[in-house]
Amino acid sequence: ESAEVRRESSITYSDANDFSTRRVRFTSFNPFQAPFKDLPNQYGAINALVEFSEYLFVVQQDKCSVVPINRNILSDASGGDQLISSDKIIGKQKFINGRYGADNNRESVIKIDESVYFAHREKGEVYRYKGGKIEVISRQGVAGFLYDAFQDNIPQPNMRVVSGYDPLKDEYIISIINLPGIAYAPPSLFTQPFLDPFVFDDTESVGSGGGTSTGVIPGG
């Protein structure tokens, strides 16, 4: 029995693409091969996938993890991790300690060099991922200011947190934006006036050859 499945916390991948041929396989998905990787739903939807050379940094609503690509994570007795080659396209993910996420605000996620910055609206916190660890950078002297700024704007229905980077000053920039709402009324057959697609005009017009013709006015 066929049915539609919405995977909000899954990573779906296409067939492997061969750059030596003209056929593009990025849009080819074989459902019989189950080309997806499910992440735990309790951490919310996936907000961002940030690419590093050997793995993806996954930002969910309330959690972050590392997902190796064509590799697996091998842990040793001392707690260190090592990436090894694998025939699986997506390996087993490793979760990063702490309940840190982007709170469904994709605009707050930005990669700068080897670091990833993002923010959580409900908690009023800003994070930085670097070297396999997440640091709450908003606690460095601006915790109260940022928390109050987030809380003051949370009641706004279209509040967005946007991250940016100034390469000239080497500064990370975060902005709180309240987007204006746009009223939209869907069309209805019962409220829209009926227009006849072809209305014939009985008036005669003179053509270039001196004869007469009857005009057809679409919709008029």
SULPERA-V948473 format. One record per residue. N is the residue number from 1. RES is the residue in one small letter. PHI is phi in whole degrees, 0 to 359 (999 if undefined). PSI is psi in degrees with one decimal (999 if undefined). D_CENTER is the distance of its C-alpha to the mean C-alpha in Angstrom with 2 decimals. Layout:
N:RES:PHI:PSI:D_CENTER + N:RES:PHI:PSI:D_CENTER
This chain:
1:e:999:126.0:30.27 + 2:s:278:146.7:27.00 + 3:a:201:155.2:24.16 + 4:e:271:131.9:20.48 + 5:v:239:124.7:18.37 + 6:r:259:116.1:14.86 + 7:r:254:96.2:13.42 + 8:e:276:-20.1:10.72 + 9:s:238:41.3:11.78 + 10:s:230:152.5:12.65 + 11:i:252:119.8:12.06 + 12:t:252:134.5:13.51 + 13:y:234:155.6:15.30 + 14:s:268:-178.5:17.62 + 15:d:293:156.9:21.28 + 16:a:295:137.0:22.46 + 17:n:261:133.0:22.86 + 18:d:258:109.5:26.32 + 19:f:287:-9.1:26.34 + 20:s:278:-9.4:30.11 + 21:t:245:165.3:29.84 + 22:r:274:-12.1:28.58 + 23:r:282:125.3:26.83 + 24:v:267:124.6:23.04 + 25:r:255:5.2:21.78 + 26:f:294:-22.7:18.04 + 27:t:260:11.0:18.03 + 28:s:257:118.4:20.54 + 29:f:236:119.5:19.70 + 30:n:263:105.6:22.82 + 31:p:294:-21.9:22.55 + 32:f:288:-18.3:25.92 + 33:q:266:3.5:24.62 + 34:a:48:63.8:21.91 + 35:p:279:60.6:19.21 + 36:f:208:158.4:16.83 + 37:k:234:117.5:16.81 + 38:d:274:131.4:16.71 + 39:l:254:156.9:15.92 + 40:p:303:130.5:17.78 + 41:n:289:-22.3:16.64 + 42:q:293:-14.0:18.52 + 43:y:265:5.9:15.95 + 44:g:89:-177.5:13.33 + 45:a:288:157.1:9.98 + 46:i:285:123.2:7.85 + 47:n:265:-31.0:5.54 + 48:a:201:147.4:5.63 + 49:l:240:114.8:8.11 + 50:v:252:124.5:10.68 + 51:e:273:126.6:13.50 + 52:f:245:167.6:17.09 + 53:s:300:-35.7:20.02 + 54:e:242:-1.0:20.86 + 55:y:202:168.7:17.98 + 56:l:251:135.1:14.31 + 57:f:266:115.2:13.53 + 58:v:257:125.5:11.32 + 59:v:249:113.0:10.23 + 60:q:261:-176.5:10.56 + 61:q:300:-42.3:11.63 + 62:d:227:19.8:15.13 + 63:k:200:152.8:15.51 + 64:c:234:150.4:14.89 + 65:s:208:167.0:16.31 + 66:v:244:127.8:17.24 + 67:v:241:112.6:17.15 + 68:p:288:147.6:19.77 + 69:i:247:121.8:19.60 + 70:n:57:26.6:23.05 + 71:r:210:167.2:24.46 + 72:n:233:156.6:25.38 + 73:i:264:122.1:25.87 + 74:l:251:120.4:29.59 + 75:s:258:140.5:30.78 + 76:d:256:179.6:34.36 + 77:a:294:-27.2:36.86 + 78:s:278:-1.4:36.22 + 79:g:93:1.9:32.54 + 80:g:280:155.8:31.31 + 81:d:242:147.0:28.64 + 82:q:218:136.2:28.97 + 83:l:271:128.2:26.85 + 84:i:238:153.2:28.97 + 85:s:295:148.8:28.53 + 86:s:211:155.3:27.76 + 87:d:275:-5.5:27.79 + 88:k:277:138.9:24.67 + 89:i:293:-46.1:21.45 + 90:i:240:122.2:19.50 + 91:g:274:-173.1:21.75 + 92:k:284:131.9:22.02 + 93:q:284:156.2:19.59 + 94:k:238:122.6:21.11 + 95:f:276:144.8:20.05 + 96:i:267:137.7:20.60 + 97:n:302:140.4:23.10 + 98:g:103:148.7:22.14 + 99:r:267:77.2:19.80 + 100:y:244:128.9:17.24 + 101:g:206:-175.9:13.59 + 102:a:259:1.9:11.06 + 103:d:54:42.3:12.13 + 104:n:59:34.9:8.88 + 105:n:236:83.5:8.61 + 106:r:299:-29.5:5.67 + 107:e:294:-17.0:8.28 + 108:s:276:-8.7:10.75 + 109:v:269:124.1:9.72 + 110:i:214:139.9:11.90 + 111:k:257:126.7:14.12 + 112:i:234:109.7:17.74 + 113:d:57:-118.2:20.17 + 114:e:258:16.4:20.20 + 115:s:242:151.6:18.63 + 116:v:235:127.4:15.21 + 117:y:249:143.2:15.17 + 118:f:199:168.0:13.23 + 119:a:224:154.2:14.63 + 120:h:243:117.5:15.35 + 121:r:293:-49.0:16.46 + 122:e:298:-40.7:18.90 + 123:k:278:-18.1:20.58 + 124:g:67:39.4:20.66 + 125:e:235:153.9:20.07 + 126:v:237:136.0:18.58 + 127:y:238:159.1:18.23 + 128:r:225:126.3:18.74 + 129:y:259:126.6:18.37 + 130:k:201:133.4:21.16 + 131:g:64:30.5:23.59 + 132:g:83:4.0:22.21 + 133:k:232:157.2:22.56 + 134:i:245:130.6:20.72 + 135:e:243:136.3:22.71 + 136:v:274:91.9:22.55 + 137:i:285:-17.7:23.37 + 138:s:290:-12.1:23.64 + 139:r:279:-2.7:26.85 + 140:q:271:63.5:28.58 + 141:g:93:-7.7:30.49 + 142:v:233:19.8:27.87 + 143:a:298:-48.8:26.88 + 144:g:294:-41.3:28.81 + 145:f:297:-47.6:27.76 + 146:l:292:-39.7:24.00 + 147:y:298:-44.8:24.42 + 148:d:295:-38.8:26.50 + 149:a:295:-40.4:24.14 + 150:f:293:-46.7:21.21 + 151:q:295:-33.6:23.62 + 152:d:292:-25.7:25.11 + 153:n:254:-9.6:21.92 + 154:i:301:-38.8:20.34 + 155:p:300:-18.6:22.57 + 156:q:290:129.5:20.97 + 157:p:293:-25.7:18.82 + 158:n:244:37.3:16.36 + 159:m:287:132.4:16.23 + 160:r:229:145.0:13.40 + 161:v:250:119.3:13.71 + 162:v:243:129.7:13.10 + 163:s:258:149.6:14.13 + 164:g:211:175.4:16.21 + 165:y:216:131.2:18.98 + 166:d:258:105.0:22.47 + 167:p:290:-23.7:23.94 + 168:l:288:-41.5:27.40 + 169:k:261:-2.4:27.77 + 170:d:54:52.6:25.48 + 171:e:237:139.8:23.85 + 172:y:271:131.5:20.54 + 173:i:239:134.8:19.80 + 174:i:232:134.8:18.03 + 175:s:231:144.7:18.22 + 176:i:251:118.9:18.17 + 177:i:238:134.8:17.70 + 178:n:252:104.8:18.82 + 179:l:284:138.4:17.70 + 180:p:289:139.3:20.57 + 181:g:283:149.7:20.35 + 182:i:243:116.0:21.31 + 183:a:290:133.7:23.83 + 184:y:223:125.8:23.56 + 185:a:247:114.4:26.36 + 186:p:295:144.5:25.89 + 187:p:294:149.8:28.93 + 188:s:224:141.5:31.67 + 189:l:293:-20.8:34.70 + 190:f:270:-16.0:36.87 + 191:t:249:-20.4:36.09 + 192:q:275:138.0:35.69 + 193:p:293:145.6:39.03 + 194:f:275:129.6:40.20 + 195:l:242:127.3:40.79 + 196:d:286:125.5:43.05 + 197:p:297:-24.3:41.51 + 198:f:225:119.4:44.98 + 199:v:242:123.8:47.67 + 200:f:273:134.4:50.99 + 201:d:257:120.3:52.89 + 202:d:280:-9.1:56.64 + 203:t:289:147.8:57.56 + 204:e:265:142.0:58.93 + 205:s:237:151.7:57.79 + 206:v:266:125.0:59.81 + 207:g:275:176.7:58.44 + 208:s:291:-22.7:59.22 + 209:g:269:7.6:61.92 + 210:g:89:-7.1:63.76 + 211:g:274:-170.6:62.90 + 212:t:240:154.5:60.95 + 213:s:212:160.5:57.61 + 214:t:254:126.1:55.51 + 215:g:275:150.4:52.02 + 216:v:242:120.5:48.91 + 217:i:251:107.6:46.33 + 218:p:297:125.9:42.88 + 219:g:69:0.4:41.73 + 220:g:247:999:44.47
